[in-house]
Amino acid sequence: MSDGAARFLIVGLTGGTGSGKSAAARRFEERGIPVVDADRVGHEVIAPGGAAEQAVIAAFGPEILECDTINRLKLGKRVFSDAVALDTLNRIVHPVIYAEMLTRCQMLATAGHRVVVIDAALLAEDGERLPWLDRLALVLSPVEMRIQRLVEGRGFTEQEARARVASQTPPERKIPLADWVIVNDGPLPELHRKVDAIVEELRDAVQRAGTDQM
């Protein structure tokens, strides 16, 4: 995305569930780069009054509701065990989520930022890189490590964790699309060092474009 002489960079951050992508996103924020969280936006668009709420209810029926509100746990159990249902949900919510994320990027650019990170597990899920992404960082972890993190850190059963991992495109297929591959198979400080190196590259890119404001 370009704004006159100043360059505004949109950096995609993706990785399979349990990969440590969220920890990487937090590190970008700690280093001063704003992050737009696709999961958070996704929650908002199916919340009461959200842009995708009624379309999701129409597609999946009242069984996903609790007190007339979409229950995300019920919806998740429905779609993560049924590839057709998951595809239906993605077709409804993804365009809405992407439009909202772009709006937020534009607001950050207007506020004077020159880099933003889009934190989204499903970036490049179809094997293509969105044209408005300037860079893409991919977080990779061994599958069994991802399963363990989901069970220990997020309260999934092992069966639920394996179903969630299996519902996503194997992250390794995204390697050809990535500018950076962050292998997260060690302690947290190691992940931080890898993210910090990317931050420095981004700062250099911004400076070469004629501004040092992040």
C-alpha positions as CSV (number, residue, x, y, z in Angstrom):
1,M,0.0,0.0,0.0
2,S,1.5,3.3,-1.0
3,D,0.7,6.8,0.3
4,G,2.6,9.3,-1.8
5,A,6.3,9.4,-1.0
6,A,5.7,7.6,2.3
7,R,5.5,3.9,2.3
8,F,2.9,2.1,4.4
9,L,3.7,-1.6,4.9
10,I,1.1,-4.2,5.7
11,V,2.8,-7.3,7.1
12,G,0.8,-10.5,7.3
13,L,1.6,-12.8,10.2
14,T,0.3,-16.3,9.8
15,G,0.8,-19.8,11.2
16,G,-1.2,-22.9,12.2
17,T,-3.1,-22.9,15.5
18,G,-0.8,-23.6,18.4
19,S,2.3,-22.4,16.4
20,G,3.0,-19.5,18.7
21,K,1.7,-16.9,16.2
22,S,0.0,-14.9,18.9
23,A,3.2,-14.8,21.0
24,A,5.0,-13.4,17.9
25,A,2.2,-10.8,17.5
26,R,2.6,-9.7,21.1
27,R,6.3,-9.2,20.5
28,F,5.6,-7.0,17.4
29,E,3.4,-4.9,19.6
30,E,6.0,-4.7,22.3
31,R,8.4,-3.4,19.7
32,G,6.0,-0.6,18.7
33,I,4.3,-2.0,15.7
34,P,0.5,-2.1,15.9
35,V,-1.3,-5.4,15.3
36,V,-4.7,-6.0,13.8
37,D,-6.0,-9.3,15.2
38,A,-8.2,-11.2,12.7
39,D,-9.6,-13.4,15.5
40,R,-10.8,-10.4,17.4
41,V,-12.3,-8.9,14.3
42,G,-13.9,-12.3,13.6
43,H,-15.5,-12.3,17.0
44,E,-16.9,-8.8,16.5
45,V,-18.5,-9.5,13.1
46,I,-20.6,-12.4,14.5
47,A,-21.4,-10.7,17.8
48,P,-24.9,-9.1,18.2
49,G,-25.3,-6.5,15.5
50,G,-22.1,-7.6,13.7
51,A,-21.8,-7.4,10.0
52,A,-21.9,-11.2,9.5
53,E,-24.2,-12.2,12.4
54,Q,-27.4,-12.8,10.5
55,A,-25.8,-14.5,7.6
56,V,-24.1,-17.0,9.9
57,I,-27.4,-17.7,11.8
58,A,-29.2,-18.2,8.5
59,A,-26.5,-20.7,7.4
60,F,-26.3,-22.7,10.5
61,G,-29.6,-22.4,12.3
62,P,-30.7,-21.8,15.8
63,E,-28.7,-24.7,17.2
64,I,-25.6,-22.4,17.3
65,L,-27.4,-19.9,19.5
66,E,-27.5,-19.4,23.2
67,C,-29.9,-16.7,24.5
68,D,-30.4,-15.6,20.9
69,T,-26.6,-14.9,20.5
70,I,-24.2,-17.0,18.5
71,N,-22.3,-19.3,20.8
72,R,-18.8,-19.6,19.4
73,L,-18.1,-22.9,21.1
74,K,-21.2,-24.4,19.5
75,L,-20.3,-22.9,16.2
76,G,-16.7,-24.2,16.5
77,K,-17.8,-27.7,17.2
78,R,-20.1,-27.6,14.2
79,V,-17.6,-26.4,11.7
80,F,-14.3,-27.9,12.8
81,S,-15.7,-31.4,12.4
82,D,-17.3,-30.7,9.0
83,A,-15.2,-29.4,6.1
84,V,-18.2,-28.3,4.1
85,A,-19.6,-26.4,7.1
86,L,-16.2,-24.8,7.7
87,D,-16.0,-23.7,4.0
88,T,-19.5,-22.2,4.3
89,L,-18.5,-20.2,7.4
90,N,-15.3,-19.0,5.8
91,R,-17.1,-17.8,2.7
92,I,-19.5,-15.8,4.8
93,V,-17.1,-14.2,7.3
94,H,-13.7,-13.9,5.5
95,P,-14.7,-11.0,3.1
96,V,-16.2,-9.1,6.0
97,I,-13.2,-9.7,8.2
98,Y,-10.7,-8.6,5.5
99,A,-12.7,-5.5,4.7
100,E,-12.7,-4.5,8.4
101,M,-9.0,-5.2,8.7
102,L,-8.2,-3.0,5.7
103,T,-10.3,-0.2,7.2
104,R,-8.3,-0.5,10.4
105,C,-5.0,-0.4,8.5
106,Q,-6.2,2.7,6.7
107,M,-7.0,4.3,10.1
108,L,-3.5,3.5,11.4
109,A,-1.9,4.9,8.3
110,T,-3.9,8.1,8.7
111,A,-2.7,8.3,12.4
112,G,0.9,8.3,11.1
113,H,2.0,4.7,11.4
114,R,4.1,3.3,8.6
115,V,3.9,-0.5,9.5
116,V,1.0,-2.7,10.6
117,V,0.9,-6.4,11.3
118,I,-2.2,-8.4,10.3
119,D,-2.3,-11.4,12.7
120,A,-4.4,-14.1,10.9
121,A,-4.0,-17.9,10.8
122,L,-5.9,-18.2,7.5
123,L,-3.7,-15.8,5.4
124,A,-2.7,-17.6,2.2
125,E,-4.8,-20.6,3.2
126,D,-5.8,-21.1,-0.4
127,G,-2.2,-21.0,-1.6
128,E,-2.3,-17.4,-2.8
129,R,-1.0,-14.3,-1.1
130,L,-3.5,-11.4,-0.9
131,P,-2.4,-8.6,-3.2
132,W,-2.5,-5.9,-0.5
133,L,0.0,-7.7,1.7
134,D,3.5,-6.1,1.3
135,R,5.2,-8.8,3.4
136,L,4.3,-12.2,4.9
137,A,5.8,-13.8,8.0
138,L,5.0,-17.5,8.7
139,V,5.4,-19.1,12.2
140,L,6.1,-22.8,12.1
141,S,6.1,-25.4,14.9
142,P,6.2,-29.2,14.9
143,V,2.6,-30.6,14.9
144,E,3.0,-32.5,18.2
145,M,4.2,-29.3,19.9
146,R,1.2,-27.5,18.5
147,I,-1.1,-30.2,19.9
148,Q,0.5,-30.0,23.3
149,R,0.1,-26.2,23.4
150,L,-3.6,-26.4,22.6
151,V,-4.2,-29.0,25.2
152,E,-2.1,-27.4,28.0
153,G,-2.6,-23.8,27.2
154,R,-6.1,-23.5,25.8
155,G,-8.0,-26.4,27.4
156,F,-8.7,-28.5,24.3
157,T,-9.0,-32.3,24.5
158,E,-6.4,-34.0,22.4
159,Q,-9.1,-35.0,19.9
160,E,-10.3,-31.4,19.6
161,A,-6.8,-30.2,19.2
162,R,-6.0,-32.6,16.4
163,A,-9.3,-31.8,14.6
164,R,-8.5,-28.1,14.8
165,V,-5.0,-28.6,13.4
166,A,-6.3,-30.9,10.7
167,S,-8.9,-28.3,9.6
168,Q,-6.2,-25.9,8.4
169,T,-3.9,-26.1,5.4
170,P,-0.5,-27.5,6.5
171,P,1.4,-24.3,7.2
172,E,4.5,-25.7,5.4
173,R,2.7,-25.2,2.1
174,K,2.9,-21.5,2.7
175,I,6.7,-21.4,2.9
176,P,7.0,-20.3,-0.8
177,L,4.8,-17.3,-0.2
178,A,6.6,-16.1,3.0
179,D,9.2,-13.4,3.2
180,W,10.2,-14.7,6.7
181,V,9.8,-18.2,8.2
182,I,9.9,-18.1,12.0
183,V,10.6,-21.6,13.4
184,N,9.2,-21.6,16.9
185,D,10.4,-24.8,18.5
186,G,12.4,-23.4,21.4
187,P,12.0,-21.0,24.4
188,L,10.2,-17.7,24.2
189,P,13.3,-15.5,24.2
190,E,14.4,-17.3,21.0
191,L,11.1,-16.5,19.4
192,H,11.5,-12.9,20.5
193,R,15.0,-12.6,19.0
194,K,13.6,-13.8,15.6
195,V,10.7,-11.3,15.7
196,D,13.1,-8.5,16.7
197,A,15.3,-9.3,13.6
198,I,12.2,-8.8,11.4
199,V,11.3,-5.6,13.2
200,E,14.8,-4.2,12.4
201,E,14.3,-5.2,8.7
202,L,11.0,-3.4,8.6
203,R,12.5,-0.3,10.3
204,D,15.2,-0.3,7.6
205,A,12.6,-0.6,4.9
206,V,10.6,2.3,6.3
207,Q,13.7,4.5,6.6
208,R,14.7,3.8,3.0
209,A,11.2,5.0,2.0
210,G,11.9,8.3,3.6
211,T,10.3,8.0,7.1
212,D,11.3,6.5,10.4
213,Q,7.9,6.6,12.0
214,M,6.5,3.2,12.8
